[in-house]
Structure formats: C-alpha cells, structure tokens
Amino acid sequence: DTGVSQDPRHKITKRGQNVTFRCDPISEHNRLYWYRQTLGQGPEFLTYFQNEAQLEKSRLLSDRFSAERPKGSFSTLEIQRTEQGDSAMYLCASSYQDGYTFGSGTRLTVV
Amino acid sequence: GESVGLHLPTLSVQEGDNSIINCAYSNSASDYFIWYKQESGKGPQFIIDIRSNMDKRQGQRVTVLLNKTVKHLSLQIAATQPGDSAVYFCAENDFGWGKLQFGAGTQVVVTP
C-alpha cells in the first residue's frame, strides 16, 4: 500500500485549456474525496464518492468541473475552460471508516 | 494573531518546549475531529483524531483535547522538534465519514 497517489504533481496550463487530474486511492478505501486548497487557506471540499456514486458536490464545483469514479477505484477531476482563479492545489483523500488519508496533491497554475 | 488571506497565525516554539495549538470549530453537531500537519508542497498528514464522546486522546508526543461546551479543540505537542515545523489544521465532520470542514490553520515555527 503506497497511500493515495495523485498525478500529475504539477500542471501549468494556459487559460481556456482543459485539464484532467487523476487520483488513485488506497485500495480498500471505498470513499474518495476531492478538495481544493489555495495559499494560506485550509482545504475546501469539492466532492466525494462512495464507490462509484458521487454523493455530494460543493457549490464551489461549477459546471466547468466534473469528477468521475467509473469503477469505484481511481477518480478523475476535469476542469474545462480553465481560468486564473482555478490556480490552486487539488487534493484527493480516501477513507474506509475513520482516518482520511490525503495524497500529495496536484498543483495547478493557470497562466 | 488573526488570520486574513495569506497571514496564518504563527506559533513560535523553542526546540524541546511543549506546543499548544488551538482551534475553534463551528458546527455543534460535529462528532469527529482530526488534526493534520501540512508541510510545504505536501498534502495534509494525519496526526490524531478524536470522537465527540471523548475529552482527551493521546498519541505519540501528541495529545488532543476536546471541549464540546465551548466548541474548542487543542493539539499539544510534547518536546517540540524542528521536524514539527509545519502548518497545522483542525478538521471537523458531522457524520463520521462525509466531508471534512477545515479550520484556518496555524503555522508552527520551531527555533533552536
């Protein structure tokens, strides 16, 4: 078990481009969460899955954002038509019962 | 100090001293709390958790205290080491496994 893996670690994109991030949770964890963190702030909840079902979405998740977990294992987060305000660290976490485990995040910079 | 934008409250601690980091949580229905440590460029790292049916829980060099009356959580680090320098966040949850709500964070700086 290597923990929660996120790919890529860093992404620089031009405004208006689409980007996709991947998260591989701990294998036995059935719940997977996406958070966004900007400099100096705590992580903000975006969405979470139990197995393949997306159970809750934050108001932060505009229609340009979509997340999937097709087989209840890995998940992807796509941002369409990126804006400079999307620049942030995107964190993935997984859990089974207690004790959420976070990945190292994907740092997105929109230029 | 008060946290605004990039300016996190900072706790400066001398190596070997004990640290106390405080957190006020917002939801009286929260029943599960976690402390995380975050180093620059890394994701939050789990330190210790506590359920609302407990007042205190101890780990290795860390103790979490929960005061539900005033909705206050604290993290005590014994014999603070340079490797403890990081930003510390408290997080709360009101259902045991749904989303976590994070506090603003405290920057801990350990001086030799």
Contacts between the chains, C-beta under 8 A, distances in Angstrom:
chain1	res1	chain2	res2	distance
A	4	B	43	7.7
A	6	B	43	7.9
A	31	B	97	6.1
A	33	B	99	6.7
A	33	B	100	7.7
A	39	B	6	5.9
A	40	B	3	7.7
A	40	B	5	6.0
A	40	B	6	3.9
A	40	B	7	7.0
A	40	B	8	5.8
A	40	B	105	7.6
A	41	B	104	7.2
A	41	B	105	7.4
A	42	B	89	5.1
A	42	B	91	7.6
A	42	B	102	3.2
A	42	B	103	5.9
A	42	B	104	6.0
A	42	B	105	5.4
A	43	B	44	6.8
A	43	B	89	7.6
A	43	B	100	7.7
A	43	B	102	5.2
A	44	B	102	7.5
A	45	B	99	4.2
A	45	B	100	6.9
A	45	B	101	7.2
A	48	B	98	7.0
A	48	B	99	6.0
A	55	B	98	7.9
A	56	B	98	6.9
A	56	B	99	6.4
A	58	B	99	7.9
A	91	B	43	5.5
A	91	B	44	7.4
A	93	B	43	8.0
A	93	B	100	8.0
A	95	B	97	6.1
A	97	B	96	7.7
A	97	B	97	6.6
A	98	B	32	6.9
A	98	B	49	6.1
A	98	B	96	7.2
A	98	B	97	7.5
A	99	B	34	7.7
A	99	B	46	6.0
A	99	B	49	6.4
A	100	B	34	7.0
A	100	B	46	7.2
A	100	B	100	6.4
A	101	B	46	6.5
A	102	B	36	7.6
A	102	B	43	3.9
A	102	B	44	4.7
A	102	B	45	7.3
A	102	B	46	7.8
A	103	B	43	5.3
A	104	B	41	7.9
A	104	B	42	5.5
A	104	B	43	4.7
A	105	B	42	7.6
A	105	B	43	5.0
A	107	B	41	7.7
